[in-house]
Amino acid sequence: MTTKAIFYHAGCPVCVAAEQQFATALDPQRYAVEIVHLGESKERLSEAEGYGVKSVPALVIADQPFHINFGASIEQLR
């Protein structure tokens, strides 16, 4: 059984580096990772906020947000 994971980012250099280091490093047999570019998918901003995401890049695993670094706040993406 895989655990759902969502990697939210905005496409900035900090986000791209975090994606390469964290999101793609998760074991695909344990985690089903969805990558969401919030700069291109603004309709998903509310979803990210619902998980408690305050800034990107952030990784949500099993409905728990993990803020990796600070690239942009959710408010900056609106």
N, C-alpha and C positions, 0 to 999 in steps of 0.2 A: 504494500500500500504506500502511495506517495503522499507527501504533505504539500499542500499548495503554498507557493511562495510568489510574491509579486515584487519586482524591483521597479520602483518609481524613479524616474530621472528627468532631467530637462535638456539633456544633450550637451551640457557644458563640459569642459575638460575634466573637472573634478568628477562629474557623473560618469563619463566614459571610462576613466581610470577605475572607478569603483565597480562599474559593471564588469570590466575585464578581470578584476581581482576577486570579487565576491560572487556576483550572480552566476557567472559561468563556471565557478569553482565548486558549486554545490553538486553533490552526487545526484545525477538524474534518476537513479533508481530509488532515491529517498525523497527527492523534491521535484515537483512539477513547477518550473519557474516560468512566469510570464513577465516579460519586460514591457513596461509602459512608459512611453515618452510623453510626459504631461505637457510639454510645449506644443506637441502635435495633437494630443488627445485631451483637450481642456475639459471635455465633458466628463472626464474621470477624476477631476480635481476633488469633487465632493466625496467620491468613493475613498480617495486617499485620505482625506480629512477624517472620514468616518473611522478609519483604522487608527487614527491618531498621528498621522504623518504631519509634521510641522515644517520640514524642509527636505530637500532632495540633495543627494541621492539617499534613498531609504529602501530598506528591504523589509517586507512584511512576511513573516513566517507564522503560520497557524494563527492569523489575526493579530499578531503582536508586531508593532513597528520597531525597527532597529535603524537609527539614524547613523549613517556611516561617516559622513563628513558634511561640511556645509558648502553647498553649491548655490542654492537659491531657496528662499522661503516660499511656501505655498502662496502667500500673498503676492509675491513678485511674479508669480506665474499667471495670475488672474488678468 
